[in-house]
């Protein structure tokens, strides 16, 4: 595979549509979880230039920071805590237009204004979450939810157990 990324312009949907085959190509034939999650976050960061994008992985009953791109972040999040822990507990995507209005939001960076969190499922269990933060209010919508859920399903294929 080619370790370079073609950055696309156009509508948000067009950008995701161009990115997803490239993510699939980056992961093809590579079984290593960290390598694959790292490349997914790098591809998303390069395309969209969000403040922060990364995975938290369920380990021993907590979310633990995994591969990410952006400023340093909190390492552990309990189930039901913050946007990430709530997405895990409710097993659903959460779009948060204004993080200050989300009860219990965990502010890893004071620059973050809006957020989307998408669960990663394996056999109907949440095994990780994909978290994206923006410096802009109201940055994420149903288009992001739809495509990030596709990318979460691609990520899930890298879990072998
Ligand atoms: N804001 C998240 C914490 C993770 S950071 O944004 C990277 C939350 O409330 O769960």
Backbone and ligand atoms as CSV (ligand in chain L), in Angstrom:
chain,resi,resn,atom,element,x,y,z
A,1,UNK,N,N,0.834,-1.204,0.000
A,1,UNK,CA,C,0.000,0.000,0.000
A,1,UNK,C,C,0.864,1.246,0.000
A,2,UNK,N,N,0.285,2.323,-0.438
A,2,UNK,CA,C,1.022,3.589,-0.443
A,2,UNK,C,C,0.750,4.307,0.871
A,3,UNK,N,N,1.837,4.696,1.540
A,3,UNK,CA,C,1.646,5.395,2.817
A,3,UNK,C,C,1.506,6.894,2.587
A,4,UNK,N,N,0.666,7.252,1.668
A,4,UNK,CA,C,0.360,8.670,1.561
A,4,UNK,C,C,-1.137,8.814,1.371
A,5,UNK,N,N,-1.610,10.007,1.661
A,5,UNK,CA,C,-3.040,10.220,1.697
A,5,UNK,C,C,-3.372,11.327,0.711
A,6,UNK,N,N,-4.406,11.086,-0.068
A,6,UNK,CA,C,-4.852,12.123,-0.986
A,6,UNK,C,C,-5.935,12.944,-0.283
A,7,UNK,N,N,-5.648,14.202,-0.021
A,7,UNK,CA,C,-6.590,15.065,0.693
A,7,UNK,C,C,-7.597,15.625,-0.310
A,8,UNK,N,N,-8.872,15.549,0.062
A,8,UNK,CA,C,-9.944,15.907,-0.866
A,8,UNK,C,C,-10.650,17.177,-0.414
A,9,UNK,N,N,-11.151,17.939,-1.369
A,9,UNK,CA,C,-12.048,19.050,-1.015
A,9,UNK,C,C,-13.464,18.642,-1.412
A,10,UNK,N,N,-14.414,19.551,-1.279
A,10,UNK,CA,C,-15.799,19.205,-1.600
A,10,UNK,C,C,-16.645,19.209,-0.349
A,11,UNK,N,N,-17.846,18.679,-0.483
A,11,UNK,CA,C,-18.721,18.642,0.689
A,11,UNK,C,C,-18.136,17.679,1.709
A,12,UNK,N,N,-18.656,17.777,2.911
A,12,UNK,CA,C,-18.188,16.868,3.965
A,12,UNK,C,C,-18.404,15.412,3.556
A,13,UNK,N,N,-19.564,15.133,2.981
A,13,UNK,CA,C,-19.847,13.758,2.557
A,13,UNK,C,C,-18.842,13.310,1.491
A,14,UNK,N,N,-18.538,14.209,0.562
A,14,UNK,CA,C,-17.556,13.859,-0.483
A,14,UNK,C,C,-16.182,13.589,0.120
A,15,UNK,N,N,-15.834,14.362,1.134
A,15,UNK,CA,C,-14.534,14.152,1.778
A,15,UNK,C,C,-14.486,12.776,2.458
A,16,UNK,N,N,-15.564,12.431,3.167
A,16,UNK,CA,C,-15.594,11.097,3.791
A,16,UNK,C,C,-15.585,10.001,2.730
A,17,UNK,N,N,-16.344,10.211,1.663
A,17,UNK,CA,C,-16.430,9.177,0.611
A,17,UNK,C,C,-15.059,8.910,-0.017
A,18,UNK,N,N,-14.255,9.974,-0.124
A,18,UNK,CA,C,-12.915,9.797,-0.693
A,18,UNK,C,C,-11.953,9.195,0.334
A,19,UNK,N,N,-12.201,9.478,1.595
A,19,UNK,CA,C,-11.279,9.028,2.649
A,19,UNK,C,C,-11.463,7.543,2.987
A,20,UNK,N,N,-12.697,7.088,3.002
A,20,UNK,CA,C,-12.962,5.732,3.490
A,20,UNK,C,C,-12.226,4.647,2.678
A,21,UNK,N,N,-12.229,4.703,1.344
A,21,UNK,CA,C,-11.444,3.686,0.612
A,21,UNK,C,C,-9.955,3.765,0.932
A,22,UNK,N,N,-9.480,4.968,1.202
A,22,UNK,CA,C,-8.060,5.105,1.545
A,22,UNK,C,C,-7.770,4.496,2.910
A,23,UNK,N,N,-8.708,4.656,3.837
A,23,UNK,CA,C,-8.534,4.015,5.155
A,23,UNK,C,C,-8.538,2.499,4.984
A,24,UNK,N,N,-9.467,2.001,4.177
A,24,UNK,CA,C,-9.501,0.552,3.928
A,24,UNK,C,C,-8.176,0.074,3.345
A,25,UNK,N,N,-7.611,0.858,2.420
A,25,UNK,CA,C,-6.339,0.469,1.793
A,25,UNK,C,C,-5.202,0.490,2.813
A,26,UNK,N,N,-5.223,1.490,3.706
A,26,UNK,CA,C,-4.172,1.578,4.721
A,26,UNK,C,C,-4.174,0.351,5.638
A,27,UNK,N,N,-5.382,-0.175,5.904
A,27,UNK,CA,C,-5.504,-1.275,6.865
A,27,UNK,C,C,-5.350,-2.653,6.209
A,28,UNK,N,N,-5.471,-2.690,4.897
A,28,UNK,CA,C,-5.509,-3.974,4.202
A,28,UNK,C,C,-4.261,-4.817,4.494
A,29,UNK,N,N,-4.499,-6.027,4.963
A,29,UNK,CA,C,-3.395,-6.960,5.201
A,29,UNK,C,C,-2.614,-6.698,6.476
A,30,UNK,N,N,-3.001,-5.681,7.233
A,30,UNK,CA,C,-2.262,-5.368,8.472
A,30,UNK,C,C,-3.105,-5.786,9.681
A,31,UNK,N,N,-2.661,-6.778,10.443
A,31,UNK,CA,C,-3.461,-7.245,11.568
A,31,UNK,C,C,-3.224,-6.482,12.876
A,32,UNK,N,N,-2.235,-5.609,12.925
A,32,UNK,CA,C,-1.902,-5.008,14.220
A,32,UNK,C,C,-2.885,-3.899,14.605
A,33,UNK,N,N,-3.482,-4.049,15.778
A,33,UNK,CA,C,-4.517,-3.118,16.224
A,33,UNK,C,C,-3.990,-1.694,16.372
A,34,UNK,N,N,-2.879,-1.527,17.079
A,34,UNK,CA,C,-2.358,-0.172,17.324
A,34,UNK,C,C,-1.988,0.504,16.007
A,35,UNK,N,N,-1.336,-0.233,15.125
A,35,UNK,CA,C,-0.957,0.335,13.824
A,35,UNK,C,C,-2.193,0.822,13.071
A,36,UNK,N,N,-3.225,0.019,13.082
A,36,UNK,CA,C,-4.418,0.382,12.318
A,36,UNK,C,C,-5.177,1.544,12.945
A,37,UNK,N,N,-5.342,1.525,14.259
A,37,UNK,CA,C,-6.045,2.641,14.903
A,37,UNK,C,C,-5.244,3.934,14.736
A,38,UNK,N,N,-3.927,3.829,14.813
A,38,UNK,CA,C,-3.076,5.007,14.646
A,38,UNK,C,C,-3.258,5.598,13.248
A,39,UNK,N,N,-3.254,4.755,12.239
A,39,UNK,CA,C,-3.414,5.279,10.873
A,39,UNK,C,C,-4.815,5.846,10.636
A,40,UNK,N,N,-5.830,5.257,11.251
A,40,UNK,CA,C,-7.183,5.819,11.100
A,40,UNK,C,C,-7.222,7.234,11.682
A,41,UNK,N,N,-6.649,7.420,12.868
A,41,UNK,CA,C,-6.696,8.755,13.471
A,41,UNK,C,C,-5.872,9.747,12.654
A,42,UNK,N,N,-4.735,9.303,12.138
A,42,UNK,CA,C,-3.897,10.208,11.333
A,42,UNK,C,C,-4.614,10.608,10.049
A,43,UNK,N,N,-5.263,9.644,9.400
A,43,UNK,CA,C,-5.984,9.947,8.148
A,43,UNK,C,C,-7.106,10.947,8.412
A,44,UNK,N,N,-7.858,10.744,9.485
A,44,UNK,CA,C,-8.952,11.672,9.810
A,44,UNK,C,C,-8.415,13.059,10.149
A,45,UNK,N,N,-7.352,13.100,10.917
A,45,UNK,CA,C,-6.772,14.402,11.303
A,45,UNK,C,C,-6.245,15.154,10.073
A,46,UNK,N,N,-5.586,14.421,9.173
A,46,UNK,CA,C,-5.045,15.079,7.973
A,46,UNK,C,C,-6.153,15.627,7.080
A,47,UNK,N,N,-7.233,14.854,6.956
A,47,UNK,CA,C,-8.313,15.289,6.074
A,47,UNK,C,C,-9.100,16.451,6.685
A,48,UNK,N,N,-9.450,16.316,7.956
A,48,UNK,CA,C,-10.415,17.262,8.530
A,48,UNK,C,C,-9.808,18.311,9.452
A,49,UNK,N,N,-8.570,18.114,9.882
A,49,UNK,CA,C,-7.886,19.119,10.722
A,49,UNK,C,C,-8.639,19.429,12.008
A,50,UNK,N,N,-9.351,18.414,12.542
A,50,UNK,CA,C,-10.042,18.635,13.814
A,50,UNK,C,C,-9.016,18.862,14.928
A,51,UNK,N,N,-9.513,19.374,16.060
A,51,UNK,CA,C,-8.624,19.591,17.212
A,51,UNK,C,C,-8.033,18.277,17.709
A,52,UNK,N,N,-8.897,17.268,17.838
A,52,UNK,CA,C,-8.460,16.010,18.452
A,52,UNK,C,C,-9.277,14.870,17.861
A,53,UNK,N,N,-8.631,13.790,17.546
A,53,UNK,CA,C,-9.354,12.587,17.124
A,53,UNK,C,C,-8.604,11.365,17.655
A,54,UNK,N,N,-9.340,10.482,18.301
A,54,UNK,CA,C,-8.652,9.321,18.841
A,54,UNK,C,C,-9.599,8.258,19.366
A,55,UNK,N,N,-8.997,7.166,19.752
A,55,UNK,CA,C,-9.741,6.034,20.301
A,55,UNK,C,C,-9.508,5.931,21.807
A,56,UNK,N,N,-10.558,5.576,22.524
A,56,UNK,CA,C,-10.434,5.067,23.888
A,56,UNK,C,C,-10.876,3.613,23.829
A,57,UNK,N,N,-10.086,2.737,24.451
A,57,UNK,CA,C,-10.324,1.297,24.361
A,57,UNK,C,C,-10.798,0.765,25.714
A,58,UNK,N,N,-11.846,-0.069,25.702
A,58,UNK,CA,C,-12.347,-0.671,26.936
A,58,UNK,C,C,-11.324,-1.692,27.439
A,59,UNK,N,N,-10.809,-1.434,28.653
A,59,UNK,CA,C,-9.841,-2.343,29.273
A,59,UNK,C,C,-10.163,-2.427,30.754
A,60,UNK,N,N,-10.395,-3.641,31.258
A,60,UNK,CA,C,-10.682,-3.861,32.684
A,60,UNK,C,C,-11.748,-2.898,33.210
A,61,UNK,N,N,-12.812,-2.737,32.454
A,61,UNK,CA,C,-13.949,-1.962,32.937
A,61,UNK,C,C,-13.797,-0.454,32.870
A,62,UNK,N,N,-12.806,0.033,32.142
A,62,UNK,CA,C,-12.634,1.476,31.965
A,62,UNK,C,C,-12.309,1.742,30.502
A,63,UNK,N,N,-12.460,3.008,30.097
A,63,UNK,CA,C,-11.921,3.424,28.803
A,63,UNK,C,C,-10.499,3.909,29.034
A,64,UNK,N,N,-9.573,3.383,28.249
A,64,UNK,CA,C,-8.165,3.780,28.359
A,64,UNK,C,C,-7.741,4.393,27.022
A,65,UNK,N,N,-7.027,5.499,27.119
A,65,UNK,CA,C,-6.588,6.227,25.923
A,65,UNK,C,C,-5.821,5.316,24.969
A,66,UNK,N,N,-6.191,5.373,23.705
A,66,UNK,CA,C,-5.517,4.601,22.664
A,66,UNK,C,C,-4.877,5.550,21.669
A,67,UNK,N,N,-4.614,5.082,20.456
A,67,UNK,CA,C,-4.009,5.940,19.443
A,67,UNK,C,C,-4.858,7.185,19.179
A,68,UNK,N,N,-4.200,8.332,19.076
A,68,UNK,CA,C,-4.916,9.585,18.834
A,68,UNK,C,C,-4.007,10.573,18.132
A,69,UNK,N,N,-4.620,11.653,17.650
A,69,UNK,CA,C,-3.888,12.779,17.069
A,69,UNK,C,C,-4.430,14.040,17.712
A,70,UNK,N,N,-3.553,14.879,18.223
A,70,UNK,CA,C,-3.981,16.113,18.854
A,70,UNK,C,C,-3.299,16.305,20.179
A,71,UNK,N,N,-3.779,17.270,20.974
A,71,UNK,CA,C,-3.149,17.540,22.258
A,71,UNK,C,C,-3.245,16.343,23.212
A,72,UNK,N,N,-2.358,16.316,24.189
A,72,UNK,CA,C,-2.409,15.250,25.201
A,72,UNK,C,C,-3.791,15.225,25.826
A,73,UNK,N,N,-4.220,14.043,26.277
A,73,UNK,CA,C,-5.603,13.875,26.734
A,73,UNK,C,C,-5.653,13.026,28.000
A,74,UNK,N,N,-6.814,13.058,28.663
A,74,UNK,CA,C,-7.019,12.226,29.860
A,74,UNK,C,C,-6.831,10.755,29.478
A,75,UNK,N,N,-6.239,9.983,30.376
A,75,UNK,CA,C,-5.906,8.609,30.010
A,75,UNK,C,C,-7.018,7.611,30.324
A,76,UNK,N,N,-7.805,7.871,31.384
A,76,UNK,CA,C,-8.819,6.880,31.775
A,76,UNK,C,C,-10.161,7.552,32.016
A,77,UNK,N,N,-11.222,6.929,31.518
A,77,UNK,CA,C,-12.580,7.458,31.682
A,77,UNK,C,C,-13.477,6.315,32.140
A,78,UNK,N,N,-14.243,6.556,33.200
A,78,UNK,CA,C,-15.132,5.504,33.715
A,78,UNK,C,C,-16.421,5.426,32.901
A,79,UNK,N,N,-17.010,4.243,32.922
A,79,UNK,CA,C,-18.289,4.031,32.238
A,79,UNK,C,C,-19.322,5.014,32.779
A,80,UNK,N,N,-20.024,5.676,31.871
A,80,UNK,CA,C,-21.056,6.626,32.280
A,80,UNK,C,C,-20.532,8.025,32.539
A,81,UNK,N,N,-19.205,8.223,32.519
A,81,UNK,CA,C,-18.639,9.545,32.790
A,81,UNK,C,C,-18.314,10.270,31.477
A,82,UNK,N,N,-18.585,11.578,31.453
A,82,UNK,CA,C,-18.256,12.383,30.284
A,82,UNK,C,C,-19.014,11.926,29.044
A,83,UNK,N,N,-18.670,12.521,27.933
A,83,UNK,CA,C,-19.343,12.155,26.678
A,83,UNK,C,C,-18.920,10.743,26.277
A,84,UNK,N,N,-17.633,10.449,26.448
A,84,UNK,CA,C,-17.127,9.134,26.036
A,84,UNK,C,C,-17.738,8.003,26.861
A,85,UNK,N,N,-17.729,8.189,28.181
A,85,UNK,CA,C,-18.275,7.137,29.059
A,85,UNK,C,C,-19.774,6.972,28.896
A,86,UNK,N,N,-20.455,8.058,28.526
A,86,UNK,CA,C,-21.905,7.977,28.281
A,86,UNK,C,C,-22.187,7.251,26.969
A,87,UNK,N,N,-21.404,7.553,25.940
A,87,UNK,CA,C,-21.561,6.853,24.658
A,87,UNK,C,C,-21.345,5.354,24.849
A,88,UNK,N,N,-20.350,5.009,25.641
A,88,UNK,CA,C,-20.086,3.588,25.948
A,88,UNK,C,C,-21.290,2.977,26.686
A,89,UNK,N,N,-21.723,3.644,27.767
A,89,UNK,CA,C,-22.807,3.075,28.588
A,89,UNK,C,C,-24.098,2.933,27.792
A,90,UNK,N,N,-24.365,3.903,26.920
A,90,UNK,CA,C,-25.623,3.871,26.162
A,90,UNK,C,C,-25.464,3.161,24.820
A,91,UNK,N,N,-24.235,2.789,24.484
A,91,UNK,CA,C,-23.923,2.093,23.230
A,91,UNK,C,C,-24.507,2.823,22.034
A,92,UNK,N,N,-24.316,4.143,22.039
A,92,UNK,CA,C,-24.815,4.902,20.892
A,92,UNK,C,C,-23.940,6.130,20.618
A,93,UNK,N,N,-24.045,6.599,19.388
A,93,UNK,CA,C,-23.316,7.794,18.973
A,93,UNK,C,C,-23.909,9.017,19.658
A,94,UNK,N,N,-23.035,9.896,20.150
A,94,UNK,CA,C,-23.492,11.146,20.756
A,94,UNK,C,C,-22.886,12.328,20.003
A,95,UNK,N,N,-23.740,13.215,19.533
A,95,UNK,CA,C,-23.300,14.457,18.895
A,95,UNK,C,C,-23.557,15.571,19.911
A,96,UNK,N,N,-22.496,16.285,20.291
A,96,UNK,CA,C,-22.617,17.322,21.326
A,96,UNK,C,C,-22.263,18.676,20.698
A,97,UNK,N,N,-23.263,19.509,20.408
A,97,UNK,CA,C,-23.007,20.775,19.721
A,97,UNK,C,C,-22.236,21.779,20.571
A,98,UNK,N,N,-22.440,21.697,21.914
A,98,UNK,CA,C,-21.760,22.629,22.827
A,98,UNK,C,C,-21.378,21.831,24.067
A,99,UNK,N,N,-20.096,21.556,24.201
A,99,UNK,CA,C,-19.667,20.657,25.288
A,99,UNK,C,C,-19.993,21.238,26.667
A,100,UNK,N,N,-20.059,22.562,26.761
A,100,UNK,CA,C,-20.346,23.153,28.078
A,100,UNK,C,C,-21.763,22.858,28.531
A,101,UNK,N,N,-22.606,22.465,27.587
A,101,UNK,CA,C,-23.993,22.161,27.952
A,101,UNK,C,C,-24.206,20.670,28.189
A,102,UNK,N,N,-23.136,19.872,28.067
A,102,UNK,CA,C,-23.275,18.430,28.314
A,102,UNK,C,C,-22.915,18.158,29.774
A,103,UNK,N,N,-23.889,17.710,30.597
A,103,UNK,CA,C,-23.592,17.483,32.010
A,103,UNK,C,C,-22.474,16.458,32.178
A,104,UNK,N,N,-21.448,16.828,32.924
A,104,UNK,CA,C,-20.364,15.884,33.208
A,104,UNK,C,C,-19.310,15.798,32.129
A,105,UNK,N,N,-19.408,16.654,31.119
A,105,UNK,CA,C,-18.374,16.660,30.073
A,105,UNK,C,C,-16.985,16.760,30.698
A,106,UNK,N,N,-16.043,15.956,30.191
A,106,UNK,CA,C,-14.673,15.976,30.706
A,106,UNK,C,C,-13.846,16.851,29.771
A,107,UNK,N,N,-13.357,17.961,30.309
A,107,UNK,CA,C,-12.612,18.915,29.474
A,107,UNK,C,C,-11.133,18.543,29.466
A,108,UNK,N,N,-10.747,17.730,28.487
A,108,UNK,CA,C,-9.316,17.411,28.339
A,108,UNK,C,C,-8.583,18.635,27.817
A,109,UNK,N,N,-9.239,19.407,26.958
A,109,UNK,CA,C,-8.638,20.625,26.415
A,109,UNK,C,C,-9.674,21.734,26.494
A,110,UNK,N,N,-9.265,22.888,26.988
A,110,UNK,CA,C,-10.205,24.014,27.082
A,110,UNK,C,C,-10.565,24.540,25.698
A,111,UNK,N,N,-9.820,24.131,24.679
A,111,UNK,CA,C,-10.111,24.583,23.312
A,111,UNK,C,C,-11.303,23.851,22.704
A,112,UNK,N,N,-11.649,22.689,23.266
A,112,UNK,CA,C,-12.722,21.892,22.663
A,112,UNK,C,C,-14.075,22.536,22.907
A,113,UNK,N,N,-14.836,22.717,21.825
A,113,UNK,CA,C,-16.153,23.362,21.933
A,113,UNK,C,C,-17.301,22.424,21.564
A,114,UNK,N,N,-17.049,21.507,20.644
A,114,UNK,CA,C,-18.084,20.531,20.295
A,114,UNK,C,C,-17.414,19.183,20.064
A,115,UNK,N,N,-18.238,18.131,20.081
A,115,UNK,CA,C,-17.655,16.783,20.131
A,115,UNK,C,C,-18.620,15.767,19.531
A,116,UNK,N,N,-18.050,14.707,18.967
A,116,UNK,CA,C,-18.865,13.551,18.565
A,116,UNK,C,C,-18.148,12.298,19.050
A,117,UNK,N,N,-18.927,11.377,19.603
A,117,UNK,CA,C,-18.354,10.119,20.095
A,117,UNK,C,C,-19.148,8.958,19.505
A,118,UNK,N,N,-18.426,8.021,18.906
A,118,UNK,CA,C,-19.037,6.888,18.204
A,118,UNK,C,C,-18.520,5.587,18.820
A,119,UNK,N,N,-19.398,4.703,19.247
A,119,UNK,CA,C,-18.922,3.426,19.791
A,119,UNK,C,C,-18.335,2.526,18.693
A,120,UNK,N,N,-17.404,1.688,19.095
A,120,UNK,CA,C,-16.879,0.624,18.219
A,120,UNK,C,C,-17.434,-0.686,18.785
A,121,UNK,N,N,-18.136,-1.439,17.938
A,121,UNK,CA,C,-18.806,-2.658,18.398
A,121,UNK,C,C,-18.101,-3.909,17.891
A,122,UNK,N,N,-18.062,-4.922,18.741
A,122,UNK,CA,C,-17.670,-6.268,18.316
A,122,UNK,C,C,-18.667,-7.215,18.979
A,123,UNK,N,N,-19.343,-8.034,18.221
A,123,UNK,CA,C,-20.354,-8.950,18.744
A,123,UNK,C,C,-21.327,-8.224,19.680
A,124,UNK,N,N,-21.806,-7.083,19.227
A,124,UNK,CA,C,-22.792,-6.283,19.966
A,124,UNK,C,C,-22.295,-5.690,21.275
A,125,UNK,N,N,-21.027,-5.815,21.565
A,125,UNK,CA,C,-20.438,-5.187,22.755
A,125,UNK,C,C,-19.638,-3.967,22.325
A,126,UNK,N,N,-19.660,-2.911,23.158
A,126,UNK,CA,C,-18.787,-1.754,22.884
A,126,UNK,C,C,-17.383,-2.123,23.364
A,127,UNK,N,N,-16.433,-2.106,22.427
A,127,UNK,CA,C,-15.057,-2.475,22.780
A,127,UNK,C,C,-14.134,-1.255,22.796
A,128,UNK,N,N,-14.634,-0.143,22.262
A,128,UNK,CA,C,-13.843,1.089,22.216
A,128,UNK,C,C,-14.797,2.207,21.821
A,129,UNK,N,N,-14.308,3.423,21.877
A,129,UNK,CA,C,-15.068,4.524,21.287
A,129,UNK,C,C,-14.100,5.365,20.438
A,130,UNK,N,N,-14.679,5.981,19.425
A,130,UNK,CA,C,-13.937,6.925,18.579
A,130,UNK,C,C,-14.438,8.317,18.950
A,131,UNK,N,N,-13.531,9.172,19.388
A,131,UNK,CA,C,-13.892,10.494,19.906
A,131,UNK,C,C,-13.284,11.569,19.019
A,132,UNK,N,N,-14.075,12.576,18.665
A,132,UNK,CA,C,-13.565,13.700,17.872
A,132,UNK,C,C,-13.978,15.002,18.550
A,133,UNK,N,N,-13.018,15.915,18.678
A,133,UNK,CA,C,-13.269,17.222,19.296
A,133,UNK,C,C,-12.969,18.322,18.288
A,134,UNK,N,N,-13.756,19.401,18.376
A,134,UNK,CA,C,-13.539,20.553,17.494
A,134,UNK,C,C,-13.418,21.832,18.310
A,135,UNK,N,N,-12.644,22.756,17.778
A,135,UNK,CA,C,-12.551,24.083,18.404
A,135,UNK,C,C,-13.752,24.948,18.059
A,136,UNK,N,N,-14.607,24.455,17.158
A,136,UNK,CA,C,-15.786,25.220,16.734
A,136,UNK,C,C,-17.034,24.652,17.391
A,137,UNK,N,N,-17.950,25.533,17.757
A,137,UNK,CA,C,-19.245,25.088,18.255
A,137,UNK,C,C,-20.029,24.430,17.126
A,138,UNK,N,N,-20.855,23.446,17.484
A,138,UNK,CA,C,-21.814,22.884,16.529
A,138,UNK,C,C,-21.146,22.382,15.245
A,139,UNK,N,N,-20.007,21.712,15.406
A,139,UNK,CA,C,-19.217,21.323,14.230
A,139,UNK,C,C,-19.674,19.995,13.619
A,140,UNK,N,N,-20.352,19.166,14.402
A,140,UNK,CA,C,-20.658,17.799,13.943
A,140,UNK,C,C,-22.154,17.603,13.773
A,141,UNK,N,N,-22.509,16.748,12.811
A,141,UNK,CA,C,-23.925,16.519,12.521
A,141,UNK,C,C,-24.147,15.063,12.109
A,142,UNK,N,N,-25.306,14.809,11.550
A,142,UNK,CA,C,-25.668,13.433,11.175
A,142,UNK,C,C,-24.757,12.871,10.087
A,143,UNK,N,N,-24.198,13.743,9.251
A,143,UNK,CA,C,-23.260,13.259,8.225
A,143,UNK,C,C,-22.005,12.692,8.892
A,144,UNK,N,N,-21.488,13.432,9.876
A,144,UNK,CA,C,-20.323,12.907,10.599
A,144,UNK,C,C,-20.693,11.601,11.294
A,145,UNK,N,N,-21.867,11.561,11.917
A,145,UNK,CA,C,-22.274,10.343,12.628
A,145,UNK,C,C,-22.303,9.154,11.665
A,146,UNK,N,N,-22.910,9.358,10.500
A,146,UNK,CA,C,-23.042,8.262,9.525
A,146,UNK,C,C,-21.661,7.735,9.089
A,147,UNK,N,N,-20.774,8.640,8.720
A,147,UNK,CA,C,-19.485,8.179,8.187
A,147,UNK,C,C,-18.531,7.721,9.289
A,148,UNK,N,N,-18.593,8.381,10.444
A,148,UNK,CA,C,-17.713,7.920,11.529
A,148,UNK,C,C,-18.163,6.549,12.037
A,149,UNK,N,N,-19.465,6.266,11.938
A,149,UNK,CA,C,-19.925,4.911,12.292
A,149,UNK,C,C,-19.375,3.887,11.293
A,150,UNK,N,N,-19.290,4.270,10.027
A,150,UNK,CA,C,-18.671,3.354,9.037
A,150,UNK,C,C,-17.193,3.133,9.381
A,151,UNK,N,N,-16.527,4.205,9.759
A,151,UNK,CA,C,-15.095,4.098,10.073
A,151,UNK,C,C,-14.900,3.296,11.357
A,152,UNK,N,N,-15.822,3.439,12.292
A,152,UNK,CA,C,-15.759,2.633,13.520
A,152,UNK,C,C,-15.912,1.136,13.183
A,153,UNK,N,N,-16.771,0.833,12.223
A,153,UNK,CA,C,-16.938,-0.577,11.818
A,153,UNK,C,C,-15.673,-1.101,11.131
A,154,UNK,N,N,-14.998,-0.234,10.381
A,154,UNK,CA,C,-13.721,-0.633,9.767
A,154,UNK,C,C,-12.694,-0.893,10.867
A,155,UNK,N,N,-12.655,-0.002,11.862
A,155,UNK,CA,C,-11.711,-0.175,12.981
A,155,UNK,C,C,-11.978,-1.492,13.708
A,156,UNK,N,N,-13.243,-1.827,13.882
A,156,UNK,CA,C,-13.610,-3.040,14.644
A,156,UNK,C,C,-13.005,-4.300,14.027
A,157,UNK,N,N,-12.774,-4.282,12.723
A,157,UNK,CA,C,-12.220,-5.470,12.056
A,157,UNK,C,C,-10.788,-5.753,12.525
A,158,UNK,N,N,-10.142,-4.754,13.139
A,158,UNK,CA,C,-8.760,-4.955,13.588
A,158,UNK,C,C,-8.659,-5.638,14.942
A,159,UNK,N,N,-9.816,-5.808,15.611
A,159,UNK,CA,C,-9.820,-6.592,16.871
A,159,UNK,C,C,-9.943,-8.053,16.489
A,160,UNK,N,N,-9.002,-8.851,16.902
A,160,UNK,CA,C,-9.005,-10.239,16.436
A,160,UNK,C,C,-9.770,-11.189,17.323
A,161,UNK,N,N,-9.980,-10.799,18.601
A,161,UNK,CA,C,-10.642,-11.756,19.493
A,161,UNK,C,C,-12.151,-11.647,19.381
L,1,LIG,N1,N,-14.446,15.207,26.304
L,1,LIG,C1,C,-14.404,13.792,26.534
L,1,LIG,C2,C,-13.097,13.356,27.122
L,1,LIG,C3,C,-12.084,12.943,26.123
L,1,LIG,S1,S,-11.314,14.216,25.375
L,1,LIG,O1,O,-12.261,15.106,24.723
L,1,LIG,C4,C,-10.100,13.761,24.351
L,1,LIG,C5,C,-15.561,13.370,27.422
L,1,LIG,O2,O,-16.288,14.197,27.954
L,1,LIG,O3,O,-15.737,12.169,27.585
